[in-house]
């Protein structure tokens, strides 16, 4: 979905990071200047992952983890990416709203 919209997107599996600890994934994102989109709630901890240190983190806090539901939420997130700055922020996304933490 992100690639189709013109984003340079990769998966943790493509990057050979499947099963890697969170700090390792975060370090790769910082090094490669990539934003992270994740279902892992640990990345919403602003003390562990200060928003200013990252090119953006989007944490999907969804009750339903089906592909179709995630796709619907991602359509809304992608629309927001056209209007809101992601760099230096953490977006906490649930079914009802998006909370933005950081700069």
Residue pairs with C-beta under 8 A, 6 or more apart in sequence:
1 71
1 74
1 75
1 78
2 9
2 37
2 74
2 78
3 9
5 78
8 34
10 34
12 18
12 20
12 25
15 28
17 24
17 25
17 28
22 40
22 42
22 43
25 36
26 36
26 43
26 49
26 54
28 34
29 35
29 36
29 54
29 55
29 57
30 53
30 54
30 55
33 55
34 55
35 54
35 55
35 56
35 57
35 58
35 86
35 87
36 43
36 54
36 56
36 57
36 58
37 58
37 60
37 74
37 77
38 57
38 58
38 59
38 60
39 59
39 60
39 62
39 65
39 70
40 59
41 59
41 61
42 48
43 49
43 57
43 59
43 90
44 57
44 59
44 61
44 90
44 92
46 90
46 101
46 102
49 57
49 90
51 57
51 88
51 89
51 90
51 101
51 102
51 103
52 88
52 102
52 103
54 88
54 90
55 86
55 87
55 88
56 86
56 87
56 88
56 89
56 90
56 91
57 89
57 90
57 91
58 77
58 86
58 90
58 91
58 93
59 90
59 91
59 92
59 93
60 70
60 73
60 93
60 94
61 92
61 93
61 94
62 69
62 70
62 73
62 93
62 94
62 95
63 95
73 93
73 95
76 98
77 91
77 93
77 98
80 91
80 98
84 100
85 103
87 103
88 102
88 103
89 100
89 101
89 102
89 103
90 100
90 101
90 102
91 98
91 99
91 100
91 101
92 98
92 99
92 100
92 101
